[in-house]
Structures are given as C-alpha cells and as structure tokens.
Amino acid sequence: MNKKNIKKYILNVAIILLVGGLSIYFSIGNQLEGTIESLSHCHLGWLLVVVILMLIFYLINAMNLTLFARVYKEDYCLKQGIVNAMAGIFFNGITPMASGGQFYQIYAFNKQGIKATYSSSILLMIFIVYQSVLVLYTSIIMLLKFAYFSSLYSGFFSLAIVGFVINLVVISVNADIPVFQQLVMHIFRTDKLIAGAFDAQIGFLYQTHDYSLPDCITA
C-alpha cells in the first residue's frame, strides 16, 4: 500500500469517526452522562448478546445484497456485500430521515461493476421482500396475541386493518412496476433488464465528477 492510499484511508477513517461522533452527540445531547452511567450498570452478558444480534443483522443484510447482486454479477463476493451494507447503514444513520443510504449503495454498486439500473432493482426487490416478511410476521403475531393487543387498545383491529392495507398497497405498487417485473424475469433467465436513462445520467455524473471511494469498495 503506497503513501497516497494510506493517507486516503486515514482521512476516510477520520471523517467517519468525526461524523459518527457528532451524530451520537446530537442524538444523545445532554443525556450523555446518564447514558454512560446506565451502560456501566448493564449486565455484560446481555450487552454481548446485543452485539452478537447486531452483527447477525449486519451479516444477513450483506448476504441479501450479495444474493441479489449475483443475479447480475456472478463473481460478486460476500466481502463486497458487507462493505456495501455497512456503507448503506452508515449513510442512513447520518442523513436526515435515512435518505442517503440507498443512494450511496447505488454508487457503491456502480464502483463494484453493477450498473445503476440493476442496483436500484436489487434494492427495490430487497425492500419488497422486507415488507412482505414484515406483513407475514405481523399476521402471525396478530393471530397468536390478538386478545392481548385488543385488551390494551380497543381500536386495535381497525388500526391493524389500516396498516395491512397500506403495506399491501405499497407491496403491490412496487411489485407491479416494470423494473421489478423485468428483474423477476431475469432471475429465471428469461429476460434481461435494459439500462435506461437513469444509467446514462449516472454515467455522465461519474465522468464529470471525481468521487473518491476507498479501494476496498471495489475489491
């Protein structure tokens, strides 16, 4: 590793630490001392369980990205999926309303050799799978614990119906758009997505602007 790359890595780490520290500070605010005191009284075993569950979540997220990315790039490896997933989580955490994560993931996918049209389809399909599983789990919980939730809130059934309708509409609308339909066809090797105007715009952006990215993204 040459000096230029070392300086770039040091700068990237410094920026991440700075932005992460500021995000934690503004999130906790004047409750920093109370938070530290609470953590000091926590059981180390449960903290370890929380850390393990968090790492499992990160790994599953990376595996999802890797699985769908291999539809378009067969040599896409888990290491690239982990980098992409962690980058998305980081930018979701530091941008308002978690608005920057997916945009950066599309950029990272492009640096990893997957076109912006394909990567946006990957993220869309992951979103649909997430929403579908969420509805499924909620349905199971409602069936098993309906009496309990109804006793806590009398209007629970009406509220649950509204939530189900909204989620089903979101899933149906996203699953009905041509990009998703073409993606499904591509998975079954019957068709391929055609890169559209979005790819042209993204390609022009990359050609006219120099966005530095750690080399490990493209590894």
C-alpha positions in Angstrom: 0.0 0.0 0.0 1.6 3.3 -1.1 1.6 6.5 0.9 -1.3 8.0 -1.2 -3.6 5.1 -0.3 -2.5 5.3 3.4 -3.3 9.0 3.6 -6.7 8.4 1.9 -7.6 5.6 4.4 -6.6 7.8 7.3 -8.7 10.6 6.0 -11.7 8.4 5.5 -11.4 6.9 9.0 -11.1 10.4 10.5 -14.2 11.6 8.6 -16.2 8.5 9.7 -15.1 9.0 13.3 -15.9 12.7 13.2 -19.3 12.3 11.6 -20.2 9.3 13.7 -19.2 11.1 16.9 -21.2 14.2 16.0 -24.2 12.1 15.2 -24.0 10.3 18.6 -23.6 13.7 20.4 -26.5 15.3 18.7 -28.7 12.2 19.2 -27.9 11.8 22.9 -27.5 15.6 23.7 -27.3 16.4 27.4 -28.1 12.8 28.3 -24.5 11.6 27.6 -23.6 11.2 31.2 -26.8 9.4 32.0 -26.3 7.1 29.1 -22.8 6.2 30.1 -23.9 5.6 33.7 -26.7 3.3 32.5 -24.3 1.3 30.3 -21.9 0.9 33.2 -24.6 -0.8 35.2 -25.7 -3.1 32.4 -25.0 -6.8 32.6 -22.1 -7.6 30.3 -23.7 -10.8 29.2 -26.8 -9.1 27.8 -24.6 -6.4 26.2 -22.7 -9.2 24.4 -26.0 -10.7 23.3 -27.0 -7.3 21.8 -23.6 -7.0 20.0 -24.0 -10.6 18.6 -27.5 -9.9 17.4 -26.4 -6.6 15.8 -23.6 -8.4 13.9 -26.0 -11.1 12.8 -28.3 -8.3 11.4 -25.4 -6.8 9.5 -24.3 -10.2 8.1 -27.9 -11.0 6.9 -28.2 -7.6 5.3 -24.9 -8.2 3.5 -26.0 -11.7 2.4 -29.2 -10.3 1.0 -27.3 -7.8 -1.1 -24.8 -10.4 -2.2 -27.6 -12.9 -3.2 -29.4 -10.4 -5.4 -26.2 -8.9 -6.8 -25.1 -12.2 -8.1 -28.0 -12.2 -10.5 -26.1 -9.6 -12.5 -22.5 -10.3 -11.4 -21.8 -13.9 -10.7 -18.4 -13.2 -9.1 -19.9 -10.7 -6.6 -18.5 -11.8 -3.2 -19.7 -11.5 0.4 -16.9 -9.1 1.2 -18.3 -6.6 -1.3 -21.8 -7.2 0.1 -20.5 -6.5 3.7 -18.8 -3.2 2.6 -21.9 -2.1 0.7 -24.3 -3.0 3.5 -22.2 -1.2 6.2 -21.9 1.9 3.9 -25.6 2.0 3.5 -26.2 1.6 7.2 -23.7 4.4 7.9 -25.2 6.9 5.5 -28.7 6.1 6.6 -27.5 6.9 10.1 -26.0 10.3 9.3 -28.5 11.7 6.8 -31.9 13.1 7.6 -34.7 10.6 7.6 -32.2 7.9 6.5 -32.3 9.3 3.0 -28.7 8.8 1.9 -28.1 5.1 2.4 -29.6 3.7 -0.8 -28.1 6.5 -3.0 -24.7 5.7 -1.7 -25.3 1.9 -2.1 -26.2 2.5 -5.8 -22.9 4.4 -6.2 -21.0 1.6 -4.4 -22.6 -1.0 -6.6 -21.5 1.0 -9.7 -17.9 1.0 -8.4 -18.2 -2.7 -7.9 -19.2 -3.3 -11.5 -23.1 -3.3 -11.3 -25.0 -0.7 -13.3 -27.2 1.8 -11.5 -30.3 0.4 -13.2 -29.5 -3.1 -11.9 -28.5 -1.9 -8.4 -31.7 0.1 -8.0 -33.7 -3.0 -8.9 -31.7 -5.0 -6.3 -32.5 -2.5 -3.6 -36.2 -2.4 -4.7 -36.5 -6.2 -4.5 -34.9 -6.3 -1.1 -37.4 -3.6 0.1 -40.3 -5.7 -1.3 -39.0 -8.9 0.5 -38.6 -6.9 3.7 -42.1 -5.5 3.6 -43.6 -9.0 2.7 -41.8 -10.7 5.6 -42.9 -7.8 8.0 -46.5 -8.3 7.0 -46.2 -12.1 7.4 -44.7 -11.8 10.9 -47.2 -9.2 11.9 -50.0 -11.5 10.8 -48.7 -14.4 12.9 -48.4 -12.2 16.0 -51.9 -10.8 15.5 -53.3 -14.3 15.2 -51.5 -15.6 18.3 -51.8 -12.4 20.5 -55.0 -10.7 19.2 -56.8 -10.8 22.5 -53.8 -9.3 24.3 -53.5 -6.4 22.0 -57.2 -5.8 21.9 -57.3 -5.5 25.6 -54.6 -2.8 25.5 -56.3 -0.8 22.8 -60.0 -1.1 21.9 -59.5 0.2 18.3 -56.6 -2.3 17.6 -58.5 -4.3 14.9 -59.3 -1.2 12.9 -55.8 0.2 13.2 -54.3 -3.2 12.2 -56.6 -3.4 9.1 -55.4 0.1 8.0 -51.8 -1.0 8.5 -52.3 -4.1 6.5 -54.0 -2.2 3.6 -51.2 0.3 3.5 -48.5 -2.3 3.4 -50.3 -4.4 0.8 -50.8 -1.3 -1.4 -47.1 -0.5 -1.1 -46.0 -4.0 -1.9 -48.5 -4.3 -4.9 -47.5 -1.0 -6.4 -43.8 -1.7 -6.2 -44.2 -5.3 -7.5 -46.3 -4.1 -10.4 -43.7 -1.6 -11.8 -41.9 -2.8 -15.0 -38.5 -2.7 -13.3 -39.5 -5.3 -10.8 -41.2 -7.5 -13.3 -38.1 -7.5 -15.6 -35.9 -8.3 -12.6 -38.0 -11.4 -11.8 -37.8 -12.4 -15.4 -34.1 -12.0 -15.3 -33.8 -14.2 -12.2 -35.4 -17.0 -14.2 -33.1 -16.4 -17.1 -36.0 -15.5 -19.5 -35.1 -11.8 -20.0 -32.7 -9.0 -19.0 -33.2 -5.5 -17.8 -32.3 -2.8 -20.3 -30.3 0.1 -18.9 -32.3 3.3 -19.4 -31.9 7.0 -19.0 -31.0 6.6 -15.3 -27.8 4.8 -16.3 -26.9 7.5 -18.8 -27.4 10.2 -16.2 -25.4 8.3 -13.5 -22.6 7.5 -16.1 -22.4 11.2 -17.0 -22.2 12.1 -13.4 -19.3 9.7 -12.8 -17.5 11.0 -15.9 -17.7 14.7 -14.9 -17.1 14.4 -11.2 -14.4 12.8 -9.1 -15.8 11.0 -6.2 -13.2 9.3 -4.0 -14.1 5.9 -2.6 -12.0 3.5 -0.6 -10.3 0.8 -2.7 -11.9 -1.9 -0.5 -15.3 -1.0 -2.1 -14.1 -2.3 -5.5 -12.1 -5.3 -4.0 
